[in-house]
Amino acid sequence: MASCLTSIRSSRVVRLPRLTPFLNRSAIHHSLESLLFKRSQSSVKMADRTYESALRHLDSIQSNRHVTSLFTAPPPSSSSSKPTAQDLNAQAIPEMLQWLSRAGLTPASLAAAGLRCVHVAGTKGKGSVCAYVTSILLSPPAASAAGRVGTYTSPHLVTVRERIQLDGRPISRPLFARYFFEVWDALTASARAEAAASGQRIPEEELRGPASKPFYFRFLTILAFHAFLREGVRSAVVECGIGGEYDSTNVLPADAVTAAVVTRLGIDHVGMLGATLPEIAWHKAGVCKAGRKCFTLRAEGEDGDETMRVLRQRAAEKNALLVEVDSAELEGWDRERVTAGSLDGDFQKSNQALALLAASEHLRVLAEEAAAANPASPHLRANEEPPLLQVLGTRFASGLRSARLRGRCETLRDGDVTWFVDGAHTAESLAETAGWFAQKYEGLPSNPKLVLLFNQQERDVAKLLRGLHEGIEKRLGRVTFSCAVFTRNELLPAAVGEPERDLSVQRTAADVMEKGAHGVKTIVTDNVGDAVEKIKAIQRDEGVEVVVLATGSLHLVGALLRTLEPDGEL
């Protein structure tokens, strides 16, 4: 076993063989975890095809975090033979196409089944744009033409079913389990057939287990496409995971895409996408499709001209039409008249604009296809150009107003504690959170005790925290928080026997806060449950109204929602 593990580790990130890429896609995962899987769940019986069993199987496959970690450069002194980001990126789409084929799907089959998608890339606002487009397509002016609507987004906050929505609601537990095992079994059967064809003798438990499956995001992407086809989805809203050009969702062919969107750009996932906005723009514009429109915001600022040059060049290379929305057009749109009650935050105006344009284009393409299929019908006609934002905003006002997105600029009330919750986790998005929170604070009728609940486990916590605090202080003109709680993202305390959790990030954040905001009390915890209890204790002990800003991480927000809503369906 030792020699086997050594061999597998050494080949962990080598280019995968054509017939059996599942054999070395994961090293320790393939050997050690398959042993655990064999004991508990690899031999899936019909009686065990439950939702809970599907979740256990899903948890057994390789995580997204492991894959993204491959893009982190080794230390300068390291002699690691780690492949470059370029090498890994170049493998992404060919590998995804192979996995798609093993599940019984092809890009052509997605288009042939009638699936038509709005494909959304970007750094900030992707989730909001997806929520708006989904809601617009479900609204009365669009519903009959759009047909059944599916939405695929990431990450999830509370339950993985949030990622795959049918008509605006997370897929049900029974449907998730049914389609999960249909995909799982198809991949197992393909692995078995490939092993037999190549003369390899692979234990059945390994064929049935996680070693013959793609990593987490790829599997869920395939599952979403499979569910959409099985459920008769006509219109789908598909969000990229990371980037665009090499993202797993970019196996969608031009015939299955009606419109693309590139939302606001920011610096994130540097190892995979680059360290400048133009570099990142190159990846995001990968969703442009031949003969289709791609809607984006005209970039401004220091890198604006170069960023737009890259976006225009990429669109031209892909024979797509880039439609740019500039600040003047946004300023001229009186969205407040029609969107009261929509997703919170002034910055949503640009996301609403992109969603209106993309949804309108989606409906135009559907009408164009319907007219081509029924040339004798005088009622089927496609407008060549979308109307102005003001017209679209009025037409689809109900869709804009009914859009919802958990964990983004969300307000929750629990007795005398009010929670302002936003999953912002980059410098740019936290700047927007600062503006949103300051606006909310100015509208409060009283002078409550303010508490910050914060974590960011992977990025520069000190830089992000300073930016957030300075942004709020600039807007309000004074230090705002009397207490700041810094926690890890785990839901509950460590179990008996579990190693002590590393709190170095949280202590660094507390130190930064104490130095930057004189007089603030800081608390460090190793789980969100304890953090919430400490905040509630402030309200109980002091008998005052407490307002909390919870931000810095979507993982933190997900754990917070599960803590505040323990009876919510997982």
N, C-alpha and C positions, 0 to 999 in steps of 0.2 A: 504493500500500500504506500509506503514512504516513497519508493522510487516512482510509482505512478503519479503521486501528487506532485513530485518535483517536475516530472515531465509535463504535466498539465499546466503548472504555474508558468513554466518557461514559454509556453505557447499561447498564453492567455489572450493576447491581443494581436496574434498573427492573423493575416488574411485567411478567411474561412474557406475550407475546401468547397468545391462547387456542389457536390452531392450531399455532404454531411456537415454543413456549417454549425449545426446544433452541438456537435461533439466538443468543440473547443471555444464556444462563445462565452463560457464561464468556467473558471478553473475550480477554485475551492467550492463554488456553488454547485458545480457538476459532480464533485466527488463527495464532499462532506454533507452538503444539504440533501443530496439525493438519498443518503443513508437515513436521515431523519424523516424524509418524505416517505421512504419505503415502509418505515415502521408505522406511520400514522395515516397516510392518505394517498399513497401513489396508486393503489389498486382501487380505483373509484367504482363503487358498485351503484347500480341503478337506484337503490334505496337511499343512497347518500348524495344524490344530486340536488342538494339543498342550497339555499342562498349562503348559509353559514359555511358550508363546505366549499362553495365557490370562492368565498373570501379567503379561506385558508389556502386554497390552491394559488390564488392570486398573490398572496403574501409570500409564497415560496419562490416566485421567480425573481430574477435579478432586478434590483431597484434602479430607478432613474438616477439616484445620487451616485451610485457606483459608476454609471456610464459617464455622467458629466465630470466625475473626478478624473477620468482618463485624459481630459483636456487641460488639466492643471500641469503646468511645466514643472519638471523635477528640479530640485535645488541645483545651483551652479556646480557644486562639487560632486553631484551624483553622476554615476556612470550608467544610469538607466537607459535601456534601449526602447523606452516608451515611444510609440509612434506619434507623429506630429498631428496637430489638429487637421491639417490638410489631408493626411492619410486617412484619418478616421472619418472625416466628412465625405471623402470620395467614396467610401464604402457604404455610406448610409442608405442612399436610395436603392442601389442594387440589392443590398441585403433586405431592405423592407419589401421590395418587389418579390423576392424569394419567399419571405414569410407570408406575404399576401397570397401568393400562389399556393403555398402549402395549406392555407386555410380554405382553398377552393375559390378564391376571388382573383380578379385581374382588374387593372384600371379600366379596360374596355368593358368588362362586365358591370362595373359601377355605372358607367355612362349608359350602357344598353338597358339597364334596369329602370332608367328614367330618373335616377338621382341627380338633382341639380343643386349645386352648393355655392354659398357665399363663403369665400376663403379669407380668413382674417389673420394678418400678421402685424407685428409692431412690438414696441416695448411697453408703452403705457396706454391703458384704455382698451385693450383687446377684449377683456371680459365684459366691459360696459357696452362696447359696440355689438358684441354678440347678443347681449341681453336685449338691446334696443331692436336689432334686426329681427330677432325671434319674436318679440312682442308685436312689432309692426306686421310681420307676416301672419300672425294669428289674429290681428284686428279685423273687424268686419269689412273694411274696404279692400283687404287683400286676401282674406282667408280662402275664398272659393277658388281663386286662381293659384294660390300657393299650395293648396292641398295639405297633406299631413306634413308637419314641421318637426325636424329633428335638430338637435343642437349637441355639439361635442366640444367641451371646454376642459381646461385644466388650470390649476390643480383643484381638488375638491377640498371643502372645509370640514365637513362632518362625515359624509358617506360617499363612497366612490360612485354611487349611482347618480350623484349630482353631475358627473362628467357626461353622461349620456342621457339626454332629455328627449321626451316625446311630447310634442305639443306643449312645451313649456314646463313640463313636470319631470322630475327624475324618473328614470325607468323603474318599474316596480321590481320588487324582490323576485317574484316568480319568473318574470321575463329576463331579468339579469341572469339568474341561475340557468335558465333554459339555454339562452344564447351563449353564455359563458362556456358551458360544457359542449355545446355544438362546435365552438371554435377549438376548445381544448382537444376534443376527440379528433377533429380533422387534422390538427397539427401532430398528434400522436400517430395517427394512421400514416401520414406522410413520412414521418421519421421512420416508421417501421418499414414502409415500402422502399425508402432510399437505402436503408441499411441492408435490406435483402438484395436489392439490385447491385449494391457494391460488394456483396459478399461479407459484410461485417457482422459479427455476432455480438449483439448488444443486449444486455439483460432487459427483459420486458419492463421491469420497474423503472429503469432509466428512460425507456421510450415513453412511458406513461407520465413520467415526472417532469420537473421543471427544466431539465437539461435540453429537452427537445422543444422548448418554447422561447419566444423572443423576450426581450426585457419589458418591463412594466408598461411603459408608454406605448411601445409598439403593439403589445398585446391589446391594450385598451383601444387603440386606434382601429385595429382590425375588428375588434368586438363591436365598436360603434358602427362601422360600415356594415357589418353583418346584421346587426340589429335593425339598422335603418332599412335595409333591403327586405328583411323578413317582415317588418312592420309596415311596409308600403309607404315609406317616407318619400315625398316628392321634393320638398324643399329642405335643405340642410344648411345649418350655419356651423362652420368648422373652424376652430381656433388652432393656430399653430402652437406647438409646445415651446420650442426654442428656435429662433431664426425663421427660416422659410425655405430657402433653397434646398437644404438637406434635412428638413424636418420630416418626420414620419408621415405627416398628413399630406405631404407634397407628392404622393403617388397619385393624387387626383388628376385625371387627364383634363385637357382643355374642354372636351365635350361635356364633362360633368361639372364645370365651373361656369357660373353666370357672371360673377363679379368678384373682384379681389379688393381687399382693403389693407393699407399699411397705415397703422395708427401712429401716434407720436413716438418719436425715437428717443432713446436714452442709452446711457452706458450700462450694460449688464451682460453677464455671461461672456466676459472678455476672452477667456481661453478658447471659446468656441467661435465667437463672432468678431473679435477684434476689439481694439481699444479706442477707436474713434467712431464718430457718427457716420462718416462716409463708408467705413468698413462694415459697420453694422447694417447700413442701408443696403449694401450689396446683397447681404443674406436675406433681409426681409423682402426685398423685391423679387425673390425667387418665386413668390406666389403669382406673379404676373403670368397670364396665359394668353396664347396666341388668339387674336380676334376678340379679346375681352377687355373690358375697362378695369383699371385699378385706381381706386380712389385714395387719395392721401392728402395730408395737410402740407402746405408749402412751408418748408423749414426756414427758420430765420436764425439770426444770431451769427456767431463767429464762423461756424462750420456750415451755415445754411446753404450757401451757394454751391459748395462742393458736394454736399449731401444731395441736393436736388439734381446736380449734374449726374451723379451716380444713379439715382432713381430713374431719371429720364433715359439714360443710356441703357440701363438694364431693361426697361420697358420696350425700348426700340429693338434691342437684341432678341427679345421674346415675341416681337410683333404684337405687343399689347398697347393699348392707349392709356396713358397716365393722365388722370383727371385730378388737377390740383385745386384744393380749396384754400384760398388765402384769407388773411386776417380781416381784410376789408369786407369780404363776403360774409364772414361770421358776424362782424360788428353790425352789419346791416340787417341781420335777421333777428326779429323780435320774438325770440323763442319763449320768453316768459309768458306771453299771452296764451300759449297753447300747451305748455309742458308742466304746469304746476302739479306737484305731487310725484314727479318723476324721480329718478336717481338723484341723490343729493350732490352738491358741489358745483360751483360755477364753471369749473373746467369741463363739466359734462357737455357743454354746448358744442364743442368740436366733435365729441364722440357721437352726439345726436346727429350732427350734420353728416358725418361719414355714414352713419347707419341709414339715414333717410335716402341718401344717394345710392348706396349699395342695394337697399331693399327695392327701391324704384327700378334700378337697372335689372335686378333679378326678375321682377315681375314683367319688365319689358321683354327680356329674353324668353321667358315662359310664353308670353303672348306671341312672340315671333315664331317660336316652335309650334305653337298651336295653330297659328295661321298657315304655316307651311304644311302641317298635317291635314288641315281642313280648308283648302284654298277657296272653296265655294261659300264659306260662311262669311257673311258681311259684317258680323259682329266681332270678329277676331282681328284686331289691329294692334300693331306695336308702335308706340311713339318713338321717334328717332332720338330725341334728346330729353333728358329729365327736366322737369320744371324747376323753377327757382326754389330755394330752400323755404321761403315763406309759404309757397303754395304746397310743397310737400309736407311742411310742418303742420299746416292746417288740415290737410287730407288725412294724415296719419297721427293726429294729435292723441287719439285714444291709445294707440300703440305706444307712443312715447310715455304717456302718463302711467301706463300699467307695467312698464318694465321694472324688474326687480333683480337685484344682485346681492346675495348675502355677503356680509363682511367687507363691503366697500362703502364707505361713508354712511354707515348704518347707525341708527340710534335705537338703543334698547333701554327700557326702564324696569327696574327691579326695586320696588318700594321707594326708599329715599336715595337710591343710588341710580344715577343715569350714566349709561355707558355709550360713549361715542367711539365707534369701532371702525377701523380702516386697516386693511392688510397691506398698506404701502410698505415697500422694502427697498426702494432705491432713493438716491438723493433727490431726484426730480419729483418722484411721486410723494415723498415725505414733505417737500416744499408745498405741494398742493394740499396735503393733509393739514399742514400748519395753517394755511389760509382758510380751509373749511372749518377747522376747529375754532379758530379765532372768530370767525363769523358766527358760529353757533354760540360761543361764549358771550358775544356782545348781545345776543338775543335772549339771554337768560334773564328771567325776571328778578332773581335774587343774586346774592353773592356767595355761592357755595364754596366748599373746600374742593380744590382741584387736585387730582391725583393722576400721575402718568403710569401706565402699565406698558412696559416695552421689552422687546427682545429682538435681536438680529444675530443669529448664530453663525452665519457664514461670511458676511461682509464686514466692512470696517465699522464696528459699532460706535466707536468714538466719533468718527466723522459724521455719521448719520444722525446721531443723537444731538450733536452740536447744531447741525443744520436745522433739525426740527425745532429745537428750543429757541434758536435765534430767529427762526421764521415766525414763531408765535409771539415772541417778545417784540419783534419789529412791528407786528400788526397791532398788538395791544399796548405797547409802550411800557411794559413792566414785567417782572418775573411773575409767572402764573402758578406754578405748581408748589404746593406745600409738602407734597410727598411723592416720591417716585419709587415704583416697585419694578425690579428687574428679575426676570424669571427665565428658566429654560422652557422649552415648548412641551415637555412631557405633561400629560394630563394629571397624573397622580404621583404621590411620593414613591421613592424607590422601594422595591419589595425587599423583604428580609433576605439577606445574602447577596443582594445586588451590589456591585461596586459603587462607591461614592461617586456621584456625578460631578463632572468638572464645571465649576462656577467661575472660571477665570474671566470669561466674557462678561458675565453679569457684574462681577466686581469692578472690572474696568469701566463699565458703563456707570456704575454708582460713583466711582471716583470722578469721572468726567462731570457728572451732574452736580456733585457737591462743590466742585471748583467753579463751575459755570453759573450756578444758581445759589447764591449765598442763602443759607438758612433752610434749604430744602432737606427734608428727612428722606433717607434712602433705605430700602429694604431689599434684600436678596433672597430669593427662594429657588428651589430646584424643580418646582412643578407649578402648573397654572392653578390647580385646585387650591393649594395653600396661598397663592398670591391673591386669589379672589376672596378667600376667607379673611386675610389680613386687611384687605380694602373694606370689606363689610364691617370688620371690627372697628374701623375708624368711625364709621357712621354710628354704630351702636354705642361705642364708648363716649363719643363726643356729642352725640345727639344732633348732628348737623346734616344738612343735605350734602351729598358727595357727588361730584361729577368726575368721570374717569375718561381719559383718552387712552385707548388701547390700540397700539400700532407697532409697526416695525417688521412684521412677519405674518404671512398668511397661515403659517403653521401655528403661531401663537393665537391668531384669531379663531382658527378651527377648534383648538383646545378650549378657548374661552367660550365659544358657542356651546360646546358639549357640556361645559361646566354650568353655564347659566340655564341651559335647556336640557337637563338630564333625561327628560322623557321624550325628547325628539327622536324620530325614527332614524335608525342608522342604516 
